[in-house]
Amino acid sequence: MLKLEDFLHTIGLHRPGRIGIALSGGGAKGFAHIGVLEAFDRFDIKPDILAGVSAGSIAAALYGAGLSPRDMLDCFMAFEKFTDFTEWSIPKSGFLKLDKFGRILSEWLPVATLEEMKIPTIICAADFDHAKSVGWSSGEIVPRVLASCSIPIVFRPVIINGVHYVDGGVLRNLPAWAIRKYCDTLFGCNCSPLQRHYRFKASLLDIAIRTYRLTSKANTLQDLHLCDYIIQTPQTADMKVFDISQMRKISLIGYDAASRVLEKYLNDKR
């Protein structure tokens, strides 16, 4: 198997001026990443490498495989609600399973493995068995994206080569760490600011999601410090994790936030 270092050397990613984008987790708030990537296209700034966690892994995988941001949004617009992508599971290791979304994602992707990506892409998850973050640059895309999205308790862990993996946001919700050394300029896109005005709900699913969000908020800070430019969407703080009805609005929020940062980046270069 070709190692990431060798692969990047082969495609010339060790040249000066390399640009990377790290995309955070955030559930439905991850639609902001589509707008962010559309802004990069509009400003004609082409990333050399991508990294994604959870919702960010979906955006990174689709964009890295060659879909345009508009294509990506069109894919999701064909669905009306989050449950269109999931199925209930016997609540032993998770209430829901993502097998259905895996089949849908396979249909959307023009390639099957990370080695075939048009833009080198790192999919990040948490190794639940060995308590560490992982970043995949090779192997099948779909199971790795599903692993990256599997919020503990809400979704069943994904088993890859005998190891249980869960949502990468449990340990590092912004995957700047995975690509920092490959970039001269690294943009971090954090679409999941913490909801401060929370009202408690006596629901196992709600408690699990709130716990995940508190954890991911705390571990995002270290990766924000690794970025040269940070794109944040405070307007998405109070939006629901599994509400996809506002996907177009969230995408526009991401586009506006990224446009402001990219204008600064281009001014800094002058």
TORNU-939541 format. One record per residue (C-alpha): chain; x, y, z; residue in three letters. Coordinates in Angstrom, 2 decimals, decimal comma, m for minus. Last residue first. Layout:
N
mol = A; east = X; north = Y; up = Z; type = ALA
...
end
This chain:
270
mol = A; east = m0,64; north = 41,19; up = m1,99; type = ARG
mol = A; east = m0,87; north = 37,84; up = m0,19; type = LYS
mol = A; east = m2,54; north = 39,34; up = 2,88; type = ASP
mol = A; east = m5,25; north = 40,83; up = 0,66; type = ASN
mol = A; east = m5,92; north = 37,38; up = m0,82; type = LEU
mol = A; east = m6,25; north = 35,85; up = 2,64; type = TYR
mol = A; east = m8,50; north = 38,68; up = 3,84; type = LYS
mol = A; east = m10,83; north = 38,15; up = 0,88; type = GLU
mol = A; east = m10,73; north = 34,43; up = 1,62; type = LEU
mol = A; east = m11,87; north = 35,03; up = 5,20; type = VAL
mol = A; east = m14,84; north = 37,16; up = 4,18; type = ARG
mol = A; east = m15,84; north = 34,72; up = 1,45; type = SER
mol = A; east = m15,63; north = 31,80; up = 3,87; type = ALA
mol = A; east = m18,21; north = 33,29; up = 6,24; type = ALA
mol = A; east = m20,56; north = 34,21; up = 3,39; type = ASP
mol = A; east = m20,36; north = 30,76; up = 1,81; type = TYR
mol = A; east = m20,81; north = 28,98; up = 5,13; type = GLY
mol = A; east = m23,95; north = 30,97; up = 5,90; type = ILE
mol = A; east = m25,19; north = 30,25; up = 2,37; type = LEU
mol = A; east = m24,76; north = 26,51; up = 2,98; type = SER
mol = A; east = m26,72; north = 26,81; up = 6,21; type = ILE
mol = A; east = m29,63; north = 28,46; up = 4,37; type = LYS
mol = A; east = m29,58; north = 25,74; up = 1,69; type = ARG
mol = A; east = m29,48; north = 22,95; up = 4,28; type = MET
mol = A; east = m32,31; north = 24,35; up = 6,38; type = GLN
mol = A; east = m34,52; north = 21,23; up = 6,30; type = SER
mol = A; east = m31,57; north = 19,00; up = 7,25; type = ILE
mol = A; east = m32,40; north = 18,98; up = 10,97; type = ASP
mol = A; east = m30,17; north = 16,35; up = 12,61; type = PHE
mol = A; east = m27,75; north = 18,55; up = 14,58; type = VAL
mol = A; east = m30,32; north = 21,24; up = 15,34; type = LYS
mol = A; east = m29,44; north = 24,87; up = 14,74; type = MET
mol = A; east = m28,64; north = 27,02; up = 17,77; type = ASP
mol = A; east = m24,93; north = 27,45; up = 17,03; type = ALA
mol = A; east = m25,36; north = 27,80; up = 13,25; type = THR
mol = A; east = m25,14; north = 31,61; up = 13,24; type = GLN
mol = A; east = m21,66; north = 31,37; up = 14,85; type = PRO
mol = A; east = m20,26; north = 30,07; up = 11,53; type = THR
mol = A; east = m16,47; north = 29,95; up = 11,71; type = GLN
mol = A; east = m13,75; north = 30,06; up = 9,05; type = ILE
mol = A; east = m10,26; north = 30,11; up = 10,55; type = ILE
mol = A; east = m7,07; north = 31,08; up = 8,74; type = TYR
mol = A; east = m3,52; north = 29,97; up = 9,52; type = ASP
mol = A; east = m4,71; north = 26,89; up = 11,37; type = CYS
mol = A; east = m2,83; north = 24,97; up = 14,09; type = LEU
mol = A; east = m4,35; north = 27,07; up = 16,89; type = HIS
mol = A; east = m7,82; north = 26,00; up = 15,78; type = LEU
mol = A; east = m6,63; north = 22,43; up = 16,26; type = ASP
mol = A; east = m6,00; north = 22,85; up = 19,98; type = GLN
mol = A; east = m9,32; north = 24,61; up = 20,46; type = LEU
mol = A; east = m11,43; north = 21,88; up = 18,88; type = THR
mol = A; east = m11,04; north = 19,46; up = 21,80; type = ASN
mol = A; east = m13,35; north = 21,35; up = 24,15; type = ALA
mol = A; east = m16,08; north = 21,91; up = 21,58; type = LYS
mol = A; east = m15,97; north = 18,26; up = 20,55; type = SER
mol = A; east = m16,53; north = 17,11; up = 24,12; type = THR
mol = A; east = m19,41; north = 19,49; up = 24,75; type = LEU
mol = A; east = m20,97; north = 18,49; up = 21,42; type = ARG
mol = A; east = m20,69; north = 14,78; up = 22,18; type = TYR
mol = A; east = m22,30; north = 15,26; up = 25,58; type = THR
mol = A; east = m25,15; north = 17,25; up = 24,00; type = ARG
mol = A; east = m25,67; north = 14,49; up = 21,42; type = ILE
mol = A; east = m25,75; north = 11,73; up = 24,06; type = ALA
mol = A; east = m28,10; north = 13,74; up = 26,29; type = ILE
mol = A; east = m30,46; north = 14,28; up = 23,37; type = ASP
mol = A; east = m30,42; north = 10,61; up = 22,44; type = LEU
mol = A; east = m31,02; north = 9,49; up = 26,02; type = LEU
mol = A; east = m33,91; north = 11,93; up = 26,39; type = SER
mol = A; east = m34,81; north = 13,93; up = 29,50; type = ALA
mol = A; east = m34,37; north = 17,27; up = 27,74; type = LYS
mol = A; east = m32,30; north = 20,09; up = 29,21; type = PHE
mol = A; east = m32,60; north = 23,52; up = 27,63; type = ARG
mol = A; east = m29,35; north = 24,83; up = 26,18; type = TYR
mol = A; east = m28,56; north = 28,52; up = 25,83; type = HIS
mol = A; east = m24,83; north = 28,19; up = 25,09; type = ARG
mol = A; east = m25,01; north = 26,20; up = 21,85; type = GLN
mol = A; east = m21,39; north = 25,42; up = 21,03; type = LEU
mol = A; east = m19,98; north = 26,46; up = 17,66; type = PRO
mol = A; east = m20,22; north = 23,69; up = 15,05; type = SER
mol = A; east = m19,22; north = 24,83; up = 11,56; type = CYS
mol = A; east = m15,49; north = 25,05; up = 12,21; type = ASN
mol = A; east = m13,63; north = 25,38; up = 8,91; type = CYS
mol = A; east = m9,85; north = 25,46; up = 9,33; type = GLY
mol = A; east = m7,79; north = 26,86; up = 6,48; type = PHE
mol = A; east = m4,15; north = 25,79; up = 6,31; type = LEU
mol = A; east = m1,48; north = 27,64; up = 4,36; type = THR
mol = A; east = 1,94; north = 26,07; up = 3,81; type = ASP
mol = A; east = 0,31; north = 22,68; up = 4,08; type = CYS
mol = A; east = 1,48; north = 19,05; up = 4,33; type = TYR
mol = A; east = 2,57; north = 19,33; up = 7,96; type = LYS
mol = A; east = m0,85; north = 20,60; up = 9,03; type = ARG
mol = A; east = m2,73; north = 17,75; up = 7,33; type = ILE
mol = A; east = m4,03; north = 15,43; up = 10,08; type = ALA
mol = A; east = m3,69; north = 17,90; up = 12,95; type = TRP
mol = A; east = m6,11; north = 20,30; up = 11,25; type = ALA
mol = A; east = m8,80; north = 17,65; up = 11,68; type = PRO
mol = A; east = m11,31; north = 19,78; up = 13,61; type = LEU
mol = A; east = m13,42; north = 17,59; up = 15,90; type = ASN
mol = A; east = m10,44; north = 15,88; up = 17,50; type = ARG
mol = A; east = m11,15; north = 13,22; up = 20,19; type = LEU
mol = A; east = m14,90; north = 12,51; up = 20,12; type = VAL
mol = A; east = m15,11; north = 14,49; up = 16,89; type = GLY
mol = A; east = m13,66; north = 11,51; up = 15,03; type = GLY
mol = A; east = m17,02; north = 9,75; up = 15,22; type = ASP
mol = A; east = m16,55; north = 6,09; up = 16,11; type = VAL
mol = A; east = m14,28; north = 3,22; up = 15,08; type = TYR
mol = A; east = m14,22; north = m0,39; up = 16,28; type = HIS
mol = A; east = m11,23; north = m2,43; up = 15,05; type = VAL
mol = A; east = m11,46; north = m5,86; up = 13,38; type = GLY
mol = A; east = m10,21; north = m4,69; up = 9,99; type = ASN
mol = A; east = m12,81; north = m1,92; up = 9,95; type = ILE
mol = A; east = m15,75; north = m2,13; up = 12,38; type = ILE
mol = A; east = m18,13; north = 0,84; up = 12,44; type = VAL
mol = A; east = m19,53; north = 1,86; up = 15,81; type = PRO
mol = A; east = m23,35; north = 1,87; up = 16,03; type = ARG
mol = A; east = m24,96; north = 5,28; up = 15,94; type = PHE
mol = A; east = m26,56; north = 7,46; up = 18,64; type = VAL
mol = A; east = m24,62; north = 5,78; up = 21,46; type = ILE
mol = A; east = m21,32; north = 7,10; up = 20,06; type = PRO
mol = A; east = m21,58; north = 9,52; up = 17,11; type = ILE
mol = A; east = m20,77; north = 7,47; up = 14,02; type = SER
mol = A; east = m19,84; north = 10,04; up = 11,37; type = CYS
mol = A; east = m16,13; north = 9,19; up = 10,98; type = SER
mol = A; east = m16,97; north = 5,50; up = 10,87; type = ALA
mol = A; east = m19,48; north = 6,15; up = 8,08; type = LEU
mol = A; east = m16,82; north = 8,11; up = 6,19; type = VAL
mol = A; east = m14,38; north = 5,24; up = 6,60; type = ARG
mol = A; east = m16,92; north = 2,66; up = 5,48; type = PRO
mol = A; east = m17,67; north = 4,72; up = 2,35; type = VAL
mol = A; east = m14,17; north = 5,64; up = 1,19; type = ILE
mol = A; east = m12,53; north = 2,23; up = 0,78; type = GLU
mol = A; east = m8,81; north = 2,29; up = 1,53; type = GLY
mol = A; east = m6,14; north = 4,97; up = 1,58; type = SER
mol = A; east = m5,50; north = 8,35; up = 3,19; type = SER
mol = A; east = m7,06; north = 7,47; up = 6,54; type = TRP
mol = A; east = m6,52; north = 9,69; up = 9,56; type = GLY
mol = A; east = m6,78; north = 8,11; up = 12,98; type = VAL
mol = A; east = m7,36; north = 9,60; up = 16,42; type = SER
mol = A; east = m6,59; north = 7,45; up = 19,44; type = LYS
mol = A; east = m8,29; north = 5,52; up = 22,23; type = ALA
mol = A; east = m7,12; north = 2,02; up = 21,24; type = HIS
mol = A; east = m10,52; north = 0,28; up = 20,95; type = ASP
mol = A; east = m12,50; north = 3,38; up = 20,00; type = PHE
mol = A; east = m10,20; north = 4,39; up = 17,15; type = ASP
mol = A; east = m11,59; north = 7,86; up = 16,52; type = ALA
mol = A; east = m12,18; north = 9,04; up = 12,96; type = ALA
mol = A; east = m10,51; north = 11,10; up = 10,26; type = CYS
mol = A; east = m10,85; north = 10,92; up = 6,48; type = ILE
mol = A; east = m7,81; north = 12,39; up = 4,71; type = ILE
mol = A; east = m8,25; north = 13,52; up = 1,12; type = THR
mol = A; east = m5,78; north = 13,98; up = m1,73; type = PRO
mol = A; east = m7,71; north = 15,90; up = m4,43; type = ILE
mol = A; east = m8,83; north = 13,95; up = m7,51; type = LYS
mol = A; east = m9,40; north = 10,95; up = m5,24; type = MET
mol = A; east = m8,56; north = 7,49; up = m6,57; type = GLU
mol = A; east = m6,33; north = 6,46; up = m3,63; type = GLU
mol = A; east = m9,23; north = 7,25; up = m1,30; type = LEU
mol = A; east = m11,19; north = 4,37; up = m2,76; type = THR
mol = A; east = m14,55; north = 3,88; up = m4,46; type = ALA
mol = A; east = m14,72; north = 6,59; up = m7,12; type = VAL
mol = A; east = m17,61; north = 8,52; up = m8,72; type = PRO
mol = A; east = m19,28; north = 8,96; up = m5,32; type = LEU
mol = A; east = m23,02; north = 9,64; up = m5,27; type = TRP
mol = A; east = m24,15; north = 6,03; up = m5,54; type = GLU
mol = A; east = m21,76; north = 4,91; up = m2,81; type = SER
mol = A; east = m23,08; north = 7,71; up = m0,59; type = LEU
mol = A; east = m26,63; north = 6,37; up = m0,93; type = ILE
mol = A; east = m25,54; north = 2,84; up = 0,04; type = ARG
mol = A; east = m23,62; north = 4,18; up = 3,03; type = GLY
mol = A; east = m26,59; north = 6,32; up = 4,02; type = PHE
mol = A; east = m28,66; north = 3,15; up = 4,28; type = LYS
mol = A; east = m25,98; north = 1,40; up = 6,34; type = ASP
mol = A; east = m25,88; north = 4,27; up = 8,82; type = LEU
mol = A; east = m27,30; north = 2,53; up = 11,86; type = LYS
mol = A; east = m29,36; north = 4,02; up = 14,67; type = LEU
mol = A; east = m29,86; north = 3,43; up = 18,40; type = PHE
mol = A; east = m26,28; north = 2,36; up = 19,06; type = GLY
mol = A; east = m24,28; north = m0,50; up = 20,62; type = SER
mol = A; east = m27,16; north = m2,66; up = 21,86; type = LYS
mol = A; east = m30,13; north = m0,55; up = 20,85; type = PRO
mol = A; east = m31,53; north = m2,86; up = 18,12; type = ILE
mol = A; east = m31,06; north = m0,52; up = 15,17; type = SER
mol = A; east = m33,30; north = 2,06; up = 13,57; type = TRP
mol = A; east = m32,44; north = 3,01; up = 10,02; type = GLU
mol = A; east = m30,79; north = 6,12; up = 8,65; type = THR
mol = A; east = m30,53; north = 8,34; up = 5,56; type = PHE
mol = A; east = m34,19; north = 9,23; up = 5,01; type = ASP
mol = A; east = m34,35; north = 9,71; up = 8,79; type = THR
mol = A; east = m32,56; north = 13,03; up = 8,32; type = PHE
mol = A; east = m35,45; north = 14,57; up = 6,44; type = LYS
mol = A; east = m36,48; north = 15,75; up = 2,99; type = GLU
mol = A; east = m34,09; north = 14,07; up = 0,56; type = PHE
mol = A; east = m33,43; north = 15,03; up = m3,08; type = ALA
mol = A; east = m31,83; north = 18,24; up = m1,80; type = MET
mol = A; east = m28,94; north = 16,14; up = m0,50; type = PHE
mol = A; east = m27,53; north = 15,26; up = m3,91; type = CYS
mol = A; east = m28,30; north = 18,77; up = m5,23; type = ASP
mol = A; east = m26,14; north = 20,25; up = m2,46; type = LEU
mol = A; east = m23,19; north = 18,11; up = m3,52; type = MET
mol = A; east = m23,65; north = 18,93; up = m7,19; type = ASP
mol = A; east = m23,65; north = 22,63; up = m6,29; type = ARG
mol = A; east = m20,44; north = 22,16; up = m4,29; type = PRO
mol = A; east = m18,84; north = 20,48; up = m7,33; type = SER
mol = A; east = m18,23; north = 16,74; up = m7,21; type = LEU
mol = A; east = m14,69; north = 15,57; up = m8,01; type = GLY
mol = A; east = m13,80; north = 12,87; up = m5,50; type = ALA
mol = A; east = m12,21; north = 15,42; up = m3,18; type = GLY
mol = A; east = m15,45; north = 17,38; up = m3,12; type = TYR
mol = A; east = m17,51; north = 14,31; up = m2,20; type = LEU
mol = A; east = m15,01; north = 12,96; up = 0,33; type = ALA
mol = A; east = m14,33; north = 16,33; up = 1,95; type = ALA
mol = A; east = m18,04; north = 17,11; up = 2,31; type = ALA
mol = A; east = m18,76; north = 13,71; up = 3,85; type = ILE
mol = A; east = m15,69; north = 13,91; up = 6,10; type = SER
mol = A; east = m16,79; north = 17,34; up = 7,30; type = GLY
mol = A; east = m20,06; north = 15,85; up = 8,53; type = ALA
mol = A; east = m17,92; north = 13,49; up = 10,68; type = SER
mol = A; east = m14,31; north = 14,67; up = 10,40; type = VAL
mol = A; east = m12,66; north = 15,94; up = 7,23; type = GLY
mol = A; east = m9,25; north = 16,56; up = 5,76; type = ALA
mol = A; east = m8,46; north = 18,05; up = 2,38; type = LEU
mol = A; east = m5,30; north = 18,51; up = 0,30; type = ILE
mol = A; east = m4,08; north = 20,72; up = m2,55; type = ASP
mol = A; east = m6,95; north = 23,19; up = m2,23; type = PRO
mol = A; east = m7,79; north = 25,28; up = m5,30; type = LYS
mol = A; east = m8,44; north = 28,98; up = m4,81; type = ILE
mol = A; east = m10,45; north = 30,28; up = m7,76; type = ASP
mol = A; east = m12,25; north = 32,85; up = m5,58; type = PHE
mol = A; east = m15,59; north = 31,36; up = m6,66; type = ARG
mol = A; east = m14,29; north = 27,82; up = m6,19; type = ASP
mol = A; east = m13,11; north = 28,59; up = m2,66; type = PHE
mol = A; east = m16,49; north = 30,19; up = m1,98; type = ALA
mol = A; east = m18,24; north = 27,03; up = m3,19; type = GLU
mol = A; east = m16,08; north = 25,03; up = m0,76; type = LEU
mol = A; east = m17,29; north = 27,17; up = 2,13; type = VAL
mol = A; east = m20,89; north = 26,88; up = 0,97; type = GLY
mol = A; east = m20,64; north = 23,10; up = 0,96; type = ILE
mol = A; east = m18,92; north = 23,25; up = 4,35; type = HIS
mol = A; east = m21,93; north = 25,08; up = 5,79; type = ALA
mol = A; east = m23,91; north = 21,93; up = 5,08; type = PHE
mol = A; east = m21,94; north = 20,58; up = 8,03; type = GLY
mol = A; east = m24,48; north = 22,19; up = 10,34; type = LYS
mol = A; east = m26,57; north = 19,09; up = 9,59; type = ALA
mol = A; east = m24,18; north = 17,11; up = 11,80; type = GLY
mol = A; east = m21,35; north = 19,25; up = 13,14; type = GLY
mol = A; east = m17,93; north = 17,80; up = 12,38; type = GLY
mol = A; east = m15,09; north = 19,95; up = 11,20; type = SER
mol = A; east = m13,54; north = 20,49; up = 7,76; type = LEU
mol = A; east = m9,77; north = 20,99; up = 7,41; type = ALA
mol = A; east = m8,70; north = 22,75; up = 4,19; type = ILE
mol = A; east = m5,15; north = 22,67; up = 2,85; type = GLY
mol = A; east = m3,18; north = 24,95; up = 0,54; type = ILE
mol = A; east = 0,35; north = 24,20; up = m0,70; type = ARG
mol = A; east = 2,46; north = 27,21; up = m1,62; type = GLY
mol = A; east = 5,81; north = 25,44; up = m2,04; type = PRO
mol = A; east = 5,99; north = 21,99; up = m3,68; type = ARG
mol = A; east = 5,68; north = 18,88; up = m1,52; type = HIS
mol = A; east = 2,30; north = 18,11; up = m3,07; type = LEU
mol = A; east = 3,98; north = 17,01; up = m6,30; type = GLY
mol = A; east = 1,69; north = 14,10; up = m7,14; type = ILE
mol = A; east = 4,37; north = 11,49; up = m6,40; type = THR
mol = A; east = 5,55; north = 13,27; up = m3,24; type = HIS
mol = A; east = 2,01; north = 13,24; up = m1,90; type = LEU
mol = A; east = 1,73; north = 9,51; up = m2,57; type = PHE
mol = A; east = 5,07; north = 8,76; up = m0,93; type = ASP
mol = A; east = 4,13; north = 10,66; up = 2,23; type = GLU
mol = A; east = 0,68; north = 9,06; up = 2,27; type = LEU
mol = A; east = 2,08; north = 5,55; up = 2,11; type = LYS
mol = A; east = 1,34; north = 3,43; up = m0,97; type = LEU
mol = A; east = 0,00; north = 0,00; up = 0,00; type = MET
end
